[in-house]
Amino acid sequence: MYDTIRVHSAHEAERVAALAREIWTDFYTPLIGAEQVAYMLANRQSPEAISEAIHEEGVCYDLMMDGERDIAYCAVLPEKESLFVSKMYVRKEYRKKGIARLLLRRAVNEHPNAKRVWLYVHKRNESVEGYKRMGFVIEGEAVTDIGGGFVMDDYIMARPVIYGEDL
């Protein structure tokens, strides 16, 4: 139904950054404001930042398409016995259709040493409930200075990895 590729090239990083601009501008502007969205797009969601994360930090980016249309992306960082989901974003008209679940399942299956998967999610993000439906629980809170005078106010959510379980 949907195709997913592992992002490697500069062109693929540009596609992810373009999708990020669309999703972040629409979804996050009401939550954190246009200035912080612009800052985060420039510093964390740019093609250069994405390429650096892939090639220098070991972050694995997956880009999902519906035909020729880019619809979602996920970035994970494998750790010793856990998997950190640093990014999980879905185009508006594809939300609540199981896309995040598909991307998460793919990430977990590709990292068989992970015993736990965890992420940060903005406290006012409606996705908190979606993650709970996937078995995540709130383990804590984090207010993170991201530079530029901005902070992220997040929940830390996690769940155990049970292989063979349908997330």
Residue pairs with C-beta under 8 A, 6 or more apart in sequence:
1 66
2 64
2 65
2 66
2 71
2 99
2 102
3 64
3 65
4 62
4 63
4 64
4 65
4 102
4 103
4 106
5 12
5 62
5 63
5 65
6 60
6 61
6 62
7 13
7 15
7 16
7 50
7 54
7 61
7 62
7 63
7 73
8 54
10 47
10 51
12 61
12 63
13 47
13 48
13 50
13 51
13 54
13 61
14 47
15 63
15 70
16 45
16 47
16 50
16 61
16 63
16 70
16 73
17 41
17 45
17 46
17 47
17 50
18 70
19 63
19 70
19 71
19 72
19 73
19 89
19 91
20 41
20 45
20 73
20 89
21 41
21 45
22 91
23 89
23 90
23 91
23 92
24 37
24 40
24 41
24 45
24 89
25 37
25 41
26 92
27 89
27 92
28 36
28 37
28 40
28 122
29 37
31 122
31 124
31 125
32 122
32 150
32 152
35 150
36 148
36 150
39 146
39 147
39 148
39 150
40 146
40 150
43 49
43 146
43 147
43 148
44 146
50 61
50 75
53 59
53 61
53 75
53 86
54 60
54 61
57 77
58 77
58 78
59 75
59 76
59 77
59 86
60 75
60 76
60 77
60 78
60 107
60 110
61 73
61 74
61 75
61 87
62 73
62 74
62 75
62 103
62 106
62 107
63 70
63 72
63 73
64 70
64 71
64 72
64 73
64 74
64 99
64 102
64 103
65 71
66 94
70 91
71 90
71 91
71 94
71 99
72 88
72 89
72 90
72 91
72 94
72 99
72 100
72 103
73 87
73 88
73 89
73 103
74 85
74 87
74 88
74 89
74 100
74 103
74 104
74 106
74 107
75 85
75 86
75 87
75 88
76 83
76 84
76 85
76 86
76 107
76 111
77 83
77 84
77 86
78 84
78 111
78 113
78 114
79 114
80 113
81 113
81 114
81 115
81 116
82 114
82 115
82 116
82 117
82 118
83 107
83 108
83 111
83 114
83 116
83 117
83 118
83 161
84 117
84 118
84 119
85 104
85 107
85 117
85 118
85 119
86 119
88 100
88 103
88 104
88 119
88 127
90 99
90 100
96 130
100 127
100 130
100 134
101 134
101 167
104 117
104 134
104 167
105 166
105 167
107 117
108 114
108 117
108 161
108 163
108 167
112 163
114 161
115 160
115 161
116 158
116 159
116 160
116 161
117 158
117 159
117 161
118 139
118 156
118 157
118 158
118 159
119 131
119 136
119 156
119 157
119 158
120 142
120 144
120 152
120 154
120 155
120 156
120 157
121 127
121 128
121 131
121 154
121 155
121 157
122 152
122 153
122 154
122 155
123 141
123 153
123 154
123 155
128 138
128 155
128 157
131 157
132 157
134 159
134 167
135 159
135 160
135 167
136 157
136 158
136 159
137 157
137 158
137 159
138 155
138 156
138 157
139 156
139 157
139 158
140 155
140 156
141 153
141 154
141 155
141 156
142 152
142 154
142 155
142 156
143 151
143 152
143 153
143 154
144 151
144 152
144 154
145 151
146 152
